[in-house]
Amino acid sequence: MATSESGQTYSNHTRFFPLFHFFAAPILSANLVLAVVQLVRAPSPGTVWNAVFAAGLVGGLTAARLMALQVQDRVIRLEMRLRLREVLPADLQPRIPELTRQQLVALRFAGDAELPDLVRRVLAGSLKNATDIKKAVTHWQGDYLRA
């Protein structure tokens, strides 16, 4: 298991944004369910519109969240490429473009000292996915600025 001076580890690094996860998403999802129930029970132009509108709200909320996460991943990708240029030995630097977005996002939790070894393992194929990479981190660096 990864050690951490920051209090964040693999087991607790998942971030919940309370306004989204515990307020807006449940309310708008419940609203969609209720609108569909009303549509089924009493179909009319009004209930059709309410169901369509409720679906649009859920879709809009989901799209906004996904766009924020995509921008965050782009920033992490840029940050990690710059960081890897400083940390990796000369033989690995030309291979930085081979790392996928998911791999770069997972590697961000690793300390500078262990990055070269982890990158070698990722490029060799021994760490197959983001979960494997995160579990291989021994000195976890917390990321508290995520969307």
N, C-alpha and C positions, 0 to 999 in steps of 0.2 A: 504494500500500500504506500502511496506517496506520502512523504512527510511535508509539512508546511509550517513556515513561520508566520504565515498570514491568517491561519485559521481556516483557509479554504483548502479542500482536498478533492480527490476524484468523487468521493461519496457524497459531498455536499456542494459541489460546484454549480449544479443546476440553478438557474436564476428564475424566480417568479416575479413578475411585475404585478403587484397586487391590483392596481387599477384595471389592468387588462385581464389577468387570469381569474381574479376573484370577484370582480364587479361587472365590468362591461361585457365580457364574453358570456358569463352565465345569464345575465339579464337579457341580452339580445338573443341568446339561444333559446331561452324560455319563451321569449316573445314570439320567436319563429314557430316554436312548437304549438303555442296557444293559437297563433294565427292559422296554422294548418288545421288544427282541430276545429276551429270555428268554420273554416272553409268546408271541411268534410261534413260537418253537422248542418250547416245552413249556407249552401253555395249561393253566392250573389256577386254582382260586380264589386260591391264593397268588400266582401271577405276575400275575393280574389286579389283585389288591390292590397289589402292588408297583408296577405301572405307574401305577395311579390315584394312589397315594401320591407317587410321583416327579413326576407331573404337578402334583399339588397343591403340592409344594415349589417347583417352578419358577414356578407361578402366584403363590404367596405372595411369593416373592422379587421377581418382576416387579411385583406390585401395590405392595409396599413401596417400591420404587424410584420408581414412577410417582407415588405419593402424596407422597413427599418432593419430587419435582420440581414437582408441582402447588403445593404449599405454597410452595416457593421462588419460583415464578412469581408467586404472589399477593403475596408480600412485595415482590418487585421491582416489580410493578405499583403498589403503594402508594407505595413509595420514589420511583419515577419520577414519579408524579403530584404528589407533594409537591415534588420537585426542579424539575419543569417549572413549577409555580406561581411558584417563585422566579426562574427563569431566563428564561422566555418573555416577550416583550413583551405588552402588554395585548390586542392584537388576536388573538393566538393562544391566550391562556388559556381562553377559552370553548370552544375546539375540542379541548381535552385529552381529553374523554370520547370523541371520535371515534377515538382511537388504540386499536388492538386490543392484546390481551395480548402477542402475538408482536412487534408493533412496539415496544411499551414495553420488552420484554425486550431487543430488539436495540439500542435507543437508549441503554441504560444504559452502553454502552462509550464513548459520545461525551463529550468534554469540554464543559463549560458554554458555552464561547464558540461552539462549532459547533452546539449543540443547536437554536437557533431556525431556522437554515437547513435543517438536516436534517428538523425537524418540518414545515416548510413543504413540502419536497420529498415527504415521506411523505403529507401530506394532499392534495397536488396529484396524487398517483398516480405520480410519476416513480420512486419507490423502491417496488417492488412487494412485496418479501418481506423476511424477516429477513436473508437472505444479502446482498441488495442494500444494505440499511441498514448492515450491519456493514462491508461493503466500502467504503462511502462515508465512513466515519469516518476523519478525518485525524489526530486526536490521541487515540489509544486509551488508555482508562483500564482497567487490568486489574481483573478481579474474581476474587479468590482465595478467596472465602468461599462458593462454590457447593457444593450437595449433589452 
